[in-house]
Amino acid sequence: MRFHLKNLFSGEPIAYRSRVIPTRPLGAGVGVTSAPVLIKNAEQFNSFVDGTRYGWQWDQARLDELFKKYKASFFENRVLAAGVVSAGSGSTRVTVSNVIKTDTGVQIILRLESPEIGTTDMMSWHYFVELLAEDVGDGDVSTNLPVSKGRSRRGFPDVIVADR
């Protein structure tokens, strides 16, 4: 089932490129849906990725591809918004459907599509949205999804997810 969200968000669409990479949670990352982090240089990118190795499994080939792409030259006139989305099923499809410039900054519109019958495994996806630095300026970067750090339950890791 598809929901067209473009009329629900006010603002002007801006140019972007995105990558959404599946990163299975290792326990600490289960149920986490983060606000995007604005990355302005290669050092911040390296720090972001190093921080994500604690809670998620990364495919080494995809990591190598990211490090090859997001070097110092990339950040000369661009920035990168990055974060993570969790869902209750690995069958969920996560995409960036739009990026909108608002009065207060930039909003990334993430779409989660689940099949009628999904799997019961938890899954997370890290997203990377390439933006022109001039489009972001000093504004905030947000998404249409609620931020969730999960809640602890005795004997279980955090379990709040974006599609609930």
DRENTORKOL-3810 file (N, C-alpha, C; in nm, 4 decimals):
REM DRENTORKOL-3810
@n.u->0.0846; n.v->-0.1167; n.w->0.0000; ca.u->0.0000; ca.v->0.0000; ca.w->0.0000; c.u->0.0893; c.v->0.1232; c.w->0.0000
@n.u->0.0612; n.v->0.2184; n.w->-0.0862; ca.u->0.1401; ca.v->0.3406; ca.w->-0.0945; c.u->0.0571; c.v->0.4592; c.w->-0.0469
@n.u->0.1202; n.v->0.5460; n.w->0.0281; ca.u->0.0572; ca.v->0.6695; ca.w->0.0711; c.u->0.1369; c.v->0.7841; c.w->0.0115
@n.u->0.0695; n.v->0.8729; n.w->-0.0551; ca.u->0.1369; ca.v->0.9878; ca.w->-0.1128; c.u->0.1377; c.v->1.0992; c.w->-0.0089
@n.u->0.2577; n.v->1.1380; n.w->0.0323; ca.u->0.2721; ca.v->1.2301; ca.w->0.1442; c.u->0.2995; c.v->1.3733; c.w->0.1028
@n.u->0.3161; n.v->1.3987; n.w->-0.0250; ca.u->0.3638; ca.v->1.5303; ca.w->-0.0647; c.u->0.2719; c.v->1.6437; c.w->-0.0207
@n.u->0.1431; n.v->1.6214; n.w->-0.0088; ca.u->0.0512; ca.v->1.7271; ca.w->0.0314; c.u->0.0480; c.v->1.7483; c.w->0.1827
@n.u->0.1061; n.v->1.6585; n.w->0.2598; ca.u->0.1032; ca.v->1.6704; ca.w->0.4049; c.u->0.2147; c.v->1.7574; c.w->0.4600
@n.u->0.3168; n.v->1.7854; n.w->0.3804; ca.u->0.4327; ca.v->1.8601; ca.w->0.4279; c.u->0.4467; c.v->1.9884; c.w->0.3479
@n.u->0.4568; n.v->2.1007; n.w->0.4195; ca.u->0.4700; ca.v->2.2273; ca.w->0.3491; c.u->0.6174; c.v->2.2599; c.w->0.3310
@n.u->0.6466; n.v->2.3169; n.w->0.2185; ca.u->0.7828; ca.v->2.3532; ca.w->0.1861; c.u->0.8096; c.v->2.3281; c.w->0.0399
@n.u->0.9302; n.v->2.3602; n.w->-0.0006; ca.u->0.9697; ca.v->2.3460; ca.w->-0.1404; c.u->1.0668; c.v->2.2302; c.w->-0.1566
@n.u->1.0385; n.v->2.1376; n.w->-0.2485; ca.u->1.1322; ca.v->2.0264; ca.w->-0.2704; c.u->1.2678; c.v->2.0779; c.w->-0.3177
@n.u->1.3744; n.v->2.0136; n.w->-0.2698; ca.u->1.5093; ca.v->2.0498; ca.w->-0.3116; c.u->1.5798; c.v->1.9252; c.w->-0.3660
@n.u->1.6881; n.v->1.9486; n.w->-0.4388; ca.u->1.7641; ca.v->1.8388; ca.w->-0.4979; c.u->1.8368; c.v->1.7599; c.w->-0.3892
@n.u->1.8434; n.v->1.6284; n.w->-0.4096; ca.u->1.9135; ca.v->1.5416; ca.w->-0.3149; c.u->1.9468; c.v->1.4107; c.w->-0.3841
@n.u->2.0395; n.v->1.3381; n.w->-0.3252; ca.u->2.0675; ca.v->1.1985; ca.w->-0.3598; c.u->2.0682; c.v->1.1225; c.w->-0.2295
@n.u->2.0247; n.v->0.9972; n.w->-0.2353; ca.u->2.0183; ca.v->0.9219; ca.w->-0.1099; c.u->2.0669; c.v->0.7792; c.w->-0.1275
@n.u->2.1111; n.v->0.7228; n.w->-0.0156; ca.u->2.1477; ca.v->0.5821; ca.w->-0.0048; c.u->2.0826; c.v->0.5302; c.w->0.1221
@n.u->2.0193; n.v->0.4143; n.w->0.1124; ca.u->1.9608; ca.v->0.3495; ca.w->0.2291; c.u->2.0222; c.v->0.2102; c.w->0.2357
@n.u->2.0893; n.v->0.1816; n.w->0.3470; ca.u->2.1668; ca.v->0.0584; ca.w->0.3602; c.u->2.1140; c.v->-0.0250; c.w->0.4760
@n.u->2.0795; n.v->-0.1509; n.w->0.4509; ca.u->2.0352; ca.v->-0.2366; ca.w->0.5613; c.u->2.1501; c.v->-0.2642; c.w->0.6577
@n.u->2.1247; n.v->-0.2451; n.w->0.7856; ca.u->2.2246; ca.v->-0.2693; ca.w->0.8904; c.u->2.1544; c.v->-0.3400; c.w->1.0058
@n.u->2.1663; n.v->-0.4697; n.w->1.0092; ca.u->2.0982; ca.v->-0.5493; ca.w->1.1117; c.u->2.1450; c.v->-0.5065; c.w->1.2507
@n.u->2.0504; n.v->-0.4839; n.w->1.3434; ca.u->2.0885; ca.v->-0.4423; ca.w->1.4786; c.u->2.1558; c.v->-0.5550; c.w->1.5564
@n.u->2.2486; n.v->-0.5161; n.w->1.6437; ca.u->2.3202; ca.v->-0.6113; ca.w->1.7284; c.u->2.2656; c.v->-0.6152; c.w->1.8706
@n.u->2.1540; n.v->-0.5548; n.w->1.8957; ca.u->2.0965; ca.v->-0.5510; ca.w->2.0300; c.u->2.0889; c.v->-0.4081; c.w->2.0782
@n.u->2.2030; n.v->-0.3382; n.w->2.0804; ca.u->2.2036; ca.v->-0.1987; ca.w->2.1238; c.u->2.1289; c.v->-0.1120; c.w->2.0242
@n.u->2.1265; n.v->-0.1517; n.w->1.8972; ca.u->2.0602; ca.v->-0.0735; ca.w->1.7945; c.u->1.9155; c.v->-0.1104; c.w->1.7707
@n.u->1.8640; n.v->-0.2111; n.w->1.8388; ca.u->1.7264; ca.v->-0.2551; ca.w->1.8166; c.u->1.6292; c.v->-0.1468; c.w->1.8621
@n.u->1.5361; n.v->-0.1127; n.w->1.7748; ca.u->1.4315; ca.v->-0.0179; ca.w->1.8091; c.u->1.4706; c.v->0.1277; c.w->1.7997
@n.u->1.5898; n.v->0.1575; n.w->1.7538; ca.u->1.6355; ca.v->0.2962; ca.w->1.7473; c.u->1.5959; c.v->0.3577; c.w->1.6139
@n.u->1.5306; n.v->0.4710; n.w->1.6190; ca.u->1.5073; ca.v->0.5546; ca.w->1.5020; c.u->1.5586; c.v->0.6925; c.w->1.5404
@n.u->1.6647; n.v->0.7365; n.w->1.4729; ca.u->1.7327; ca.v->0.8586; ca.w->1.5161; c.u->1.6916; c.v->0.9804; c.w->1.4349
@n.u->1.7154; n.v->1.0962; n.w->1.4934; ca.u->1.7088; ca.v->1.2203; ca.w->1.4176; c.u->1.8321; c.v->1.2229; c.w->1.3284
@n.u->1.8236; n.v->1.2865; n.w->1.2126; ca.u->1.9409; ca.v->1.2904; ca.w->1.1265; c.u->2.0522; c.v->1.3756; c.w->1.1864
@n.u->2.1745; n.v->1.3325; n.w->1.1601; ca.u->2.2941; ca.v->1.4066; ca.w->1.1987; c.u->2.3432; c.v->1.4780; c.w->1.0742
@n.u->2.3752; n.v->1.6049; n.w->1.0860; ca.u->2.4286; ca.v->1.6794; ca.w->0.9727; c.u->2.5805; c.v->1.6673; c.w->0.9739
@n.u->2.6352; n.v->1.6120; n.w->0.8682; ca.u->2.7793; ca.v->1.5864; ca.w->0.8568; c.u->2.8367; c.v->1.6838; c.w->0.7549
@n.u->2.9369; n.v->1.7618; n.w->0.7982; ca.u->2.9908; ca.v->1.8682; ca.w->0.7133; c.u->3.1319; c.v->1.8425; c.w->0.6626
@n.u->3.1960; n.v->1.7346; n.w->0.7096; ca.u->3.3314; ca.v->1.7053; ca.w->0.6606; c.u->3.3622; c.v->1.5568; c.w->0.6786
@n.u->3.4737; n.v->1.5141; n.w->0.6198; ca.u->3.5102; ca.v->1.3719; ca.w->0.6204; c.u->3.5379; c.v->1.3214; c.w->0.7618
@n.u->3.5925; n.v->1.4051; n.w->0.8479; ca.u->3.6189; ca.v->1.3634; ca.w->0.9859; c.u->3.4894; c.v->1.3346; c.w->1.0602
@n.u->3.3891; n.v->1.4187; n.w->1.0419; ca.u->3.2590; ca.v->1.3944; ca.w->1.1045; c.u->3.1949; c.v->1.2678; c.w->1.0480
@n.u->3.2122; n.v->1.2435; n.w->0.9185; ca.u->3.1586; ca.v->1.1213; ca.w->0.8586; c.u->3.2244; c.v->0.9977; c.w->0.9203
@n.u->3.3567; n.v->0.9994; n.w->0.9305; ca.u->3.4294; ca.v->0.8867; ca.w->0.9902; c.u->3.3839; c.v->0.8624; c.w->1.1338
@n.u->3.3646; n.v->0.9693; n.w->1.2085; ca.u->3.3194; ca.v->0.9586; ca.w->1.3473; c.u->3.1780; c.v->0.8997; c.w->1.3541
@n.u->3.0899; n.v->0.9431; n.w->1.2636; ca.u->2.9538; ca.v->0.8895; ca.w->1.2606; c.u->2.9556; c.v->0.7384; c.w->1.2361
@n.u->3.0298; n.v->0.6959; n.w->1.1349; ca.u->3.0355; ca.v->0.5533; ca.w->1.1020; c.u->3.0978; c.v->0.4740; c.w->1.2153
@n.u->3.2049; n.v->0.5250; n.w->1.2748; ca.u->3.2674; ca.v->0.4550; ca.w->1.3879; c.u->3.1676; c.v->0.4360; c.w->1.5013
@n.u->3.0840; n.v->0.5369; n.w->1.5260; ca.u->2.9838; ca.v->0.5277; ca.w->1.6318; c.u->2.8754; c.v->0.4250; c.w->1.6030
@n.u->2.8475; n.v->0.3996; n.w->1.4761; ca.u->2.7418; ca.v->0.3042; ca.w->1.4416; c.u->2.7893; c.v->0.1600; c.w->1.4454
@n.u->2.9172; n.v->0.1370; n.w->1.4508; ca.u->2.9690; ca.v->-0.0011; ca.w->1.4528; c.u->2.9329; c.v->-0.0712; c.w->1.5844
@n.u->2.9003; n.v->0.0045; n.w->1.6874; ca.u->2.8651; ca.v->-0.0540; ca.w->1.8169; c.u->2.7325; c.v->-0.1290; c.w->1.8120
@n.u->2.6320; n.v->-0.0732; n.w->1.7447; ca.u->2.4979; ca.v->-0.1302; ca.w->1.7525; c.u->2.4470; c.v->-0.2006; c.w->1.6286
@n.u->2.5237; n.v->-0.1950; n.w->1.5168; ca.u->2.4717; ca.v->-0.2496; ca.w->1.3926; c.u->2.5775; c.v->-0.3276; c.w->1.3155
@n.u->2.5298; n.v->-0.4240; n.w->1.2360; ca.u->2.6178; ca.v->-0.5019; ca.w->1.1483; c.u->2.6257; c.v->-0.4316; c.w->1.0133
@n.u->2.7457; n.v->-0.4067; n.w->0.9679; ca.u->2.7684; ca.v->-0.3431; ca.w->0.8385; c.u->2.8299; c.v->-0.4423; c.w->0.7428
@n.u->2.7885; n.v->-0.4383; n.w->0.6192; ca.u->2.8524; ca.v->-0.5145; ca.w->0.5125; c.u->2.9801; c.v->-0.4386; c.w->0.4747
@n.u->3.0941; n.v->-0.5040; n.w->0.4791; ca.u->3.2217; ca.v->-0.4360; ca.w->0.4555; c.u->3.2293; c.v->-0.3722; c.w->0.3165
@n.u->3.1740; n.v->-0.4376; n.w->0.2151; ca.u->3.1771; ca.v->-0.3806; ca.w->0.0798; c.u->3.0993; c.v->-0.2488; c.w->0.0747
@n.u->2.9870; n.v->-0.2416; n.w->0.1451; ca.u->2.9091; ca.v->-0.1169; ca.w->0.1478; c.u->2.9819; c.v->-0.0085; c.w->0.2257
@n.u->3.0477; n.v->-0.0471; n.w->0.3342; ca.u->3.1281; ca.v->0.0504; ca.w->0.4086; c.u->3.2392; c.v->0.1056; c.w->0.3220
@n.u->3.3087; n.v->0.0192; n.w->0.2507; ca.u->3.4169; ca.v->0.0635; ca.w->0.1620; c.u->3.3646; c.v->0.1613; c.w->0.0577
@n.u->3.2458; n.v->0.1326; n.w->0.0039; ca.u->3.1843; ca.v->0.2209; ca.w->-0.0948; c.u->3.1543; c.v->0.3582; c.w->-0.0344
@n.u->3.1039; n.v->0.3608; n.w->0.0890; ca.u->3.0751; ca.v->0.4880; ca.w->0.1562; c.u->3.2025; c.v->0.5691; c.w->0.1802
@n.u->3.3067; n.v->0.5028; n.w->0.2292; ca.u->3.4325; ca.v->0.5740; ca.w->0.2553; c.u->3.4952; c.v->0.6263; c.w->0.1259
@n.u->3.4770; n.v->0.5545; n.w->0.0179; ca.u->3.5290; ca.v->0.5999; ca.w->-0.1115; c.u->3.4538; c.v->0.7237; c.w->-0.1594
@n.u->3.3235; n.v->0.7274; n.w->-0.1373; ca.u->3.2389; ca.v->0.8377; ca.w->-0.1834; c.u->3.2525; c.v->0.9633; c.w->-0.0978
@n.u->3.2520; n.v->0.9457; n.w->0.0352; ca.u->3.2439; ca.v->1.0613; ca.w->0.1242; c.u->3.3806; c.v->1.1011; c.w->0.1788
@n.u->3.4682; n.v->1.1413; n.w->0.0865; ca.u->3.6007; ca.v->1.1943; ca.w->0.1200; c.u->3.5910; c.v->1.3465; c.w->0.1295
@n.u->3.7023; n.v->1.4098; n.w->0.1607; ca.u->3.7051; ca.v->1.5553; ca.w->0.1778; c.u->3.6504; c.v->1.6290; c.w->0.0556
@n.u->3.6781; n.v->1.5808; n.w->-0.0652; ca.u->3.6321; ca.v->1.6499; ca.w->-0.1864; c.u->3.4789; c.v->1.6538; c.w->-0.1958
@n.u->3.4106; n.v->1.5534; n.w->-0.1441; ca.u->3.2646; ca.v->1.5529; ca.w->-0.1465; c.u->3.2089; c.v->1.6725; c.w->-0.0693
@n.u->3.2726; n.v->1.7072; n.w->0.0412; ca.u->3.2191; ca.v->1.8090; ca.w->0.1327; c.u->3.2571; c.v->1.9522; c.w->0.0942
@n.u->3.3135; n.v->1.9733; n.w->-0.0244; ca.u->3.3509; ca.v->2.1087; ca.w->-0.0651; c.u->3.2294; c.v->2.1998; c.w->-0.0780
@n.u->3.1189; n.v->2.1491; n.w->-0.1322; ca.u->2.9979; ca.v->2.2316; ca.w->-0.1433; c.u->2.8713; c.v->2.1541; c.w->-0.1042
@n.u->2.8911; n.v->2.0373; n.w->-0.0417; ca.u->2.7779; ca.v->1.9544; ca.w->-0.0018; c.u->2.7892; c.v->1.9132; c.w->0.1447
@n.u->2.6764; n.v->1.8699; n.w->0.1988; ca.u->2.6704; ca.v->1.8129; ca.w->0.3332; c.u->2.5957; c.v->1.6808; c.w->0.3226
@n.u->2.6011; n.v->1.6062; n.w->0.4299; ca.u->2.5385; ca.v->1.4748; ca.w->0.4331; c.u->2.4526; c.v->1.4668; c.w->0.5583
@n.u->2.3268; n.v->1.4297; n.w->0.5416; ca.u->2.2391; ca.v->1.4026; ca.w->0.6560; c.u->2.2336; c.v->1.2512; c.w->0.6700
@n.u->2.2566; n.v->1.2006; n.w->0.7909; ca.u->2.2612; ca.v->1.0562; ca.w->0.8119; c.u->2.1884; c.v->1.0196; c.w->0.9399
@n.u->2.1281; n.v->0.9008; n.w->0.9395; ca.u->2.0588; ca.v->0.8519; ca.w->1.0572; c.u->2.0204; c.v->0.7067; c.w->1.0388
@n.u->1.9400; n.v->0.6575; n.w->1.1312; ca.u->1.8980; ca.v->0.5171; ca.w->1.1271; c.u->1.7477; c.v->0.5077; c.w->1.1499
@n.u->1.6858; n.v->0.4091; n.w->1.0838; ca.u->1.5439; ca.v->0.3793; ca.w->1.0983; c.u->1.5323; c.v->0.2317; c.w->1.1306
@n.u->1.4503; n.v->0.1970; n.w->1.2288; ca.u->1.4246; ca.v->0.0564; ca.w->1.2622; c.u->1.2804; c.v->0.0210; c.w->1.2310
@n.u->1.2597; n.v->-0.1046; n.w->1.1994; ca.u->1.1249; ca.v->-0.1551; ca.w->1.1743; c.u->1.1144; c.v->-0.2964; c.w->1.2297
@n.u->0.9929; n.v->-0.3403; n.w->1.2511; ca.u->0.9693; ca.v->-0.4718; ca.w->1.3100; c.u->0.9850; c.v->-0.5862; c.w->1.2120
@n.u->1.0058; n.v->-0.5563; n.w->1.0838; ca.u->1.0185; ca.v->-0.6609; ca.w->0.9835; c.u->1.1296; c.v->-0.6276; c.w->0.8855
@n.u->1.2103; n.v->-0.7264; n.w->0.8531; ca.u->1.3133; ca.v->-0.7092; ca.w->0.7521; c.u->1.2559; c.v->-0.6969; c.w->0.6125
@n.u->1.1269; n.v->-0.7248; n.w->0.5970; ca.u->1.0610; ca.v->-0.7119; ca.w->0.4666; c.u->1.0189; c.v->-0.5689; c.w->0.4362
@n.u->1.0267; n.v->-0.4816; n.w->0.5346; ca.u->0.9908; ca.v->-0.3419; ca.w->0.5147; c.u->1.0878; c.v->-0.2789; c.w->0.4152
@n.u->1.0356; n.v->-0.1961; n.w->0.3271; ca.u->1.1198; ca.v->-0.1244; ca.w->0.2311; c.u->1.1277; c.v->0.0205; c.w->0.2766
@n.u->1.2499; n.v->0.0705; n.w->0.2953; ca.u->1.2720; ca.v->0.2071; ca.w->0.3406; c.u->1.3318; c.v->0.2875; c.w->0.2261
@n.u->1.2696; n.v->0.4007; n.w->0.1956; ca.u->1.3210; ca.v->0.4892; ca.w->0.0908; c.u->1.3123; c.v->0.6341; c.w->0.1367
@n.u->1.3927; n.v->0.7178; n.w->0.0751; ca.u->1.3803; ca.v->0.8628; ca.w->0.0911; c.u->1.2937; c.v->0.9069; c.w->-0.0253
@n.u->1.1739; n.v->0.9555; n.w->0.0047; ca.u->1.0813; ca.v->0.9898; ca.w->-0.1032; c.u->1.0864; c.v->1.1368; c.w->-0.1423
@n.u->1.1410; n.v->1.2212; n.w->-0.0549; ca.u->1.1492; ca.v->1.3636; ca.w->-0.0868; c.u->1.2342; c.v->1.4335; c.w->0.0188
@n.u->1.2840; n.v->1.5496; n.w->-0.0157; ca.u->1.3502; ca.v->1.6388; ca.w->0.0793; c.u->1.2914; c.v->1.7769; c.w->0.0552
@n.u->1.2453; n.v->1.8392; n.w->0.1620; ca.u->1.1729; ca.v->1.9652; ca.w->0.1527; c.u->1.2425; c.v->2.0727; c.w->0.2343
@n.u->1.2585; n.v->2.1892; n.w->0.1751; ca.u->1.3122; ca.v->2.3051; ca.w->0.2473; c.u->1.1942; c.v->2.3759; c.w->0.3131
@n.u->1.2031; n.v->2.3927; n.w->0.4445; ca.u->1.0965; ca.v->2.4575; ca.w->0.5212; c.u->1.1466; c.v->2.5907; c.w->0.5755
@n.u->1.0628; n.v->2.6582; n.w->0.6528; ca.u->1.1025; ca.v->2.7858; ca.w->0.7132; c.u->1.2151; c.v->2.7691; c.w->0.8147
@n.u->1.2245; n.v->2.6514; n.w->0.8755; ca.u->1.3241; ca.v->2.6306; ca.w->0.9813; c.u->1.4430; c.v->2.5460; c.w->0.9389
@n.u->1.4391; n.v->2.4898; n.w->0.8179; ca.u->1.5496; ca.v->2.4060; ca.w->0.7734; c.u->1.5089; c.v->2.3120; c.w->0.6631
@n.u->1.5493; n.v->2.1868; n.w->0.6767; ca.u->1.5245; ca.v->2.0851; ca.w->0.5748; c.u->1.4596; c.v->1.9643; c.w->0.6415
@n.u->1.3560; n.v->1.9100; n.w->0.5763; ca.u->1.2918; ca.v->1.7889; ca.w->0.6272; c.u->1.3061; c.v->1.6774; c.w->0.5245
@n.u->1.3567; n.v->1.5631; n.w->0.5720; ca.u->1.3731; ca.v->1.4437; ca.w->0.4902; c.u->1.2484; c.v->1.3581; c.w->0.5084
@n.u->1.1844; n.v->1.3240; n.w->0.3981; ca.u->1.0630; ca.v->1.2431; ca.w->0.4040; c.u->1.1020; c.v->1.0984; c.w->0.3770
@n.u->1.0948; n.v->1.0176; n.w->0.4818; ca.u->1.1254; ca.v->0.8751; ca.w->0.4720; c.u->0.9956; c.v->0.7982; c.w->0.4563
@n.u->0.9964; n.v->0.6998; n.w->0.3687; ca.u->0.8779; ca.v->0.6169; ca.w->0.3456; c.u->0.9113; c.v->0.4742; c.w->0.3851
@n.u->0.8260; n.v->0.4148; n.w->0.4649; ca.u->0.8376; ca.v->0.2744; ca.w->0.5020; c.u->0.7199; c.v->0.2015; c.w->0.4413
@n.u->0.7481; n.v->0.1033; n.w->0.3571; ca.u->0.6436; ca.v->0.0228; ca.w->0.2953; c.u->0.6615; c.v->-0.1208; c.w->0.3402
@n.u->0.5552; n.v->-0.1775; n.w->0.3944; ca.u->0.5593; ca.v->-0.3162; ca.w->0.4406; c.u->0.4653; c.v->-0.4012; c.w->0.3564
@n.u->0.5067; n.v->-0.5231; n.w->0.3241; ca.u->0.4159; ca.v->-0.6125; ca.w->0.2531; c.u->0.3037; c.v->-0.6557; c.w->0.3473
@n.u->0.1979; n.v->-0.7097; n.w->0.2908; ca.u->0.0859; ca.v->-0.7546; ca.w->0.3740; c.u->0.1294; c.v->-0.8615; c.w->0.4730
@n.u->0.2197; n.v->-0.9482; n.w->0.4303; ca.u->0.2749; ca.v->-1.0482; ca.w->0.5205; c.u->0.4250; c.v->-1.0268; c.w->0.5247
@n.u->0.4748; n.v->-0.9889; n.w->0.6415; ca.u->0.6172; ca.v->-0.9623; ca.w->0.6548; c.u->0.6842; c.v->-1.0648; c.w->0.7435
@n.u->0.8107; n.v->-1.0441; n.w->0.7641; ca.u->0.8862; ca.v->-1.1305; ca.w->0.8539; c.u->0.8782; c.v->-1.0744; c.w->0.9949
@n.u->0.9167; n.v->-1.1517; n.w->1.0935; ca.u->0.9102; ca.v->-1.1054; ca.w->1.2328; c.u->1.0472; c.v->-1.0661; c.w->1.2866
@n.u->1.1439; n.v->-1.0526; n.w->1.1991; ca.u->1.2773; ca.v->-1.0139; ca.w->1.2434; c.u->1.2903; c.v->-0.8618; c.w->1.2461
@n.u->1.3613; n.v->-0.8114; n.w->1.3443; ca.u->1.3896; ca.v->-0.6685; ca.w->1.3520; c.u->1.4920; c.v->-0.6341; c.w->1.2457
@n.u->1.4816; n.v->-0.5145; n.w->1.1902; ca.u->1.5799; ca.v->-0.4697; ca.w->1.0933; c.u->1.5958; c.v->-0.3197; c.w->1.1063
@n.u->1.7133; n.v->-0.2722; n.w->1.0711; ca.u->1.7415; ca.v->-0.1295; ca.w->1.0691; c.u->1.8050; c.v->-0.0947; c.w->0.9356
@n.u->1.7931; n.v->0.0315; n.w->0.9020; ca.u->1.8535; ca.v->0.0846; ca.w->0.7795; c.u->1.9185; c.v->0.2170; c.w->0.8137
@n.u->2.0414; n.v->0.2355; n.w->0.7717; ca.u->2.1068; ca.v->0.3664; ca.w->0.7827; c.u->2.0839; c.v->0.4398; c.w->0.6514
@n.u->2.0458; n.v->0.5663; n.w->0.6631; ca.u->2.0226; ca.v->0.6463; ca.w->0.5430; c.u->2.1259; c.v->0.7581; c.w->0.5367
@n.u->2.1639; n.v->0.7913; n.w->0.4145; ca.u->2.2592; ca.v->0.8985; ca.w->0.3872; c.u->2.1980; c.v->0.9840; c.w->0.2775
@n.u->2.1738; n.v->1.1117; n.w->0.3069; ca.u->2.1103; ca.v->1.2015; ca.w->0.2116; c.u->2.2087; c.v->1.3132; c.w->0.1788
@n.u->2.2475; n.v->1.3192; n.w->0.0511; ca.u->2.3415; ca.v->1.4197; ca.w->0.0028; c.u->2.2642; c.v->1.5467; c.w->-0.0324
@n.u->2.3070; n.v->1.6588; n.w->0.0259; ca.u->2.2404; ca.v->1.7868; ca.w->0.0055; c.u->2.3430; c.v->1.8941; c.w->-0.0280
@n.u->2.3000; n.v->1.9963; n.w->-0.1001; ca.u->2.3872; ca.v->2.1109; ca.w->-0.1223; c.u->2.3952; c.v->2.1905; c.w->0.0083
@n.u->2.5142; n.v->2.2318; n.w->0.0443; ca.u->2.5335; ca.v->2.3061; ca.w->0.1690; c.u->2.4508; c.v->2.4337; c.w->0.1703
@n.u->2.4371; n.v->2.4981; n.w->0.0561; ca.u->2.3606; ca.v->2.6231; ca.w->0.0500; c.u->2.2115; c.v->2.6001; c.w->0.0761
@n.u->2.1593; n.v->2.4823; n.w->0.0435; ca.u->2.0182; ca.v->2.4522; ca.w->0.0712; c.u->1.9922; c.v->2.4343; c.w->0.2196
@n.u->2.0900; n.v->2.3816; n.w->0.2928; ca.u->2.0733; ca.v->2.3577; ca.w->0.4357; c.u->2.1052; c.v->2.4833; c.w->0.5152
@n.u->2.2129; n.v->2.5522; n.w->0.4792; ca.u->2.2532; ca.v->2.6722; ca.w->0.5519; c.u->2.2717; c.v->2.6439; c.w->0.6996
@n.u->2.2138; n.v->2.7295; n.w->0.7839; ca.u->2.2212; ca.v->2.7123; ca.w->0.9292; c.u->2.0948; c.v->2.6481; c.w->0.9854
@n.u->2.0084; n.v->2.5974; n.w->0.8985; ca.u->1.8810; ca.v->2.5415; ca.w->0.9421; c.u->1.8946; c.v->2.4038; c.w->1.0044
@n.u->1.7847; n.v->2.3583; n.w->1.0602; ca.u->1.7766; ca.v->2.2251; ca.w->1.1196; c.u->1.7514; c.v->2.1209; c.w->1.0109
@n.u->1.7879; n.v->1.9970; n.w->1.0407; ca.u->1.7554; ca.v->1.8849; ca.w->0.9531; c.u->1.6734; c.v->1.7866; c.w->1.0359
@n.u->1.5580; n.v->1.7465; n.w->0.9816; ca.u->1.4692; ca.v->1.6551; ca.w->1.0537; c.u->1.4099; c.v->1.5545; c.w->0.9554
@n.u->1.3350; n.v->1.4581; n.w->1.0098; ca.u->1.2603; ca.v->1.3642; ca.w->0.9253; c.u->1.1143; c.v->1.3667; c.w->0.9672
@n.u->1.0322; n.v->1.3007; n.w->0.8897; ca.u->0.8907; ca.v->1.2895; ca.w->0.9207; c.u->0.8614; c.v->1.1782; c.w->1.0212
@n.u->0.9620; n.v->1.1014; n.w->1.0607; ca.u->0.9417; ca.v->0.9911; ca.w->1.1550; c.u->0.9710; c.v->1.0353; c.w->1.2979
@n.u->0.9016; n.v->0.9776; n.w->1.3954; ca.u->0.9325; ca.v->1.0107; ca.w->1.5345; c.u->1.0672; c.v->0.9509; c.w->1.5755
@n.u->1.1395; n.v->1.0253; n.w->1.6565; ca.u->1.2663; ca.v->0.9768; ca.w->1.7100; c.u->1.2364; c.v->0.8813; c.w->1.8241
@n.u->1.3065; n.v->0.7683; n.w->1.8261; ca.u->1.2838; ca.v->0.6690; ca.w->1.9298; c.u->1.4152; c.v->0.6095; c.w->1.9760
@n.u->1.4379; n.v->0.6145; n.w->2.1045; ca.u->1.5543; ca.v->0.5478; ca.w->2.1630; c.u->1.5136; c.v->0.4137; c.w->2.2213
@n.u->1.3880; n.v->0.3776; n.w->2.2032; ca.u->1.3382; ca.v->0.2514; ca.w->2.2563; c.u->1.3097; c.v->0.2630; c.w->2.4049
@n.u->1.2530; n.v->0.1583; n.w->2.4602; ca.u->1.2308; ca.v->0.1546; ca.w->2.6047; c.u->1.2811; c.v->0.0207; c.w->2.6553
@n.u->1.3377; n.v->0.0227; n.w->2.7692; ca.u->1.3929; ca.v->-0.1008; ca.w->2.8239; c.u->1.2828; c.v->-0.1852; c.w->2.8859
@n.u->1.2896; n.v->-0.3152; n.w->2.8609; ca.u->1.2023; ca.v->-0.4112; ca.w->2.9276; c.u->1.2942; c.v->-0.5178; c.w->2.9848
@n.u->1.2628; n.v->-0.5636; n.w->3.0999; ca.u->1.3471; ca.v->-0.6618; ca.w->3.1654; c.u->1.3728; c.v->-0.7825; c.w->3.0748
@n.u->1.4986; n.v->-0.8087; n.w->3.0466; ca.u->1.5360; ca.v->-0.9232; ca.w->2.9657; c.u->1.5311; c.v->-0.8997; c.w->2.8157
@n.u->1.4848; n.v->-0.7809; n.w->2.7722; ca.u->1.4761; ca.v->-0.7526; ca.w->2.6296; c.u->1.5425; c.v->-0.6193; c.w->2.5988
@n.u->1.6029; n.v->-0.6060; n.w->2.4811; ca.u->1.6590; ca.v->-0.4761; ca.w->2.4423; c.u->1.5474; c.v->-0.3807; c.w->2.4056
@n.u->1.5841; n.v->-0.2592; n.w->2.3693; ca.u->1.4860; ca.v->-0.1577; ca.w->2.3303; c.u->1.4011; c.v->-0.2075; c.w->2.2131
@n.u->1.2699; n.v->-0.1749; n.w->2.2148; ca.u->1.1811; ca.v->-0.2346; ca.w->2.1166; c.u->1.0899; c.v->-0.1390; c.w->2.0417
@n.u->1.0954; n.v->-0.0099; n.w->2.0652; ca.u->1.0100; ca.v->0.0821; ca.w->1.9911; c.u->1.0660; c.v->0.0986; c.w->1.8497
@n.u->0.9789; n.v->0.0904; n.w->1.7492; ca.u->1.0265; ca.v->0.0981; ca.w->1.6116; c.u->0.9427; c.v->0.1979; c.w->1.5323
@n.u->0.9950; n.v->0.2375; n.w->1.4163; ca.u->0.9336; ca.v->0.3429; ca.w->1.3374; c.u->0.7973; c.v->0.3059; c.w->1.2818
@n.u->0.7730; n.v->0.1805; n.w->1.2527; ca.u->0.6463; ca.v->0.1443; ca.w->1.1881; c.u->0.5380; c.v->0.1044; c.w->1.2878
@n.u->0.5519; n.v->0.1402; n.w->1.4115; ca.u->0.4495; ca.v->0.1100; ca.w->1.5121; c.u->0.3753; c.v->0.2361; c.w->1.5491
END
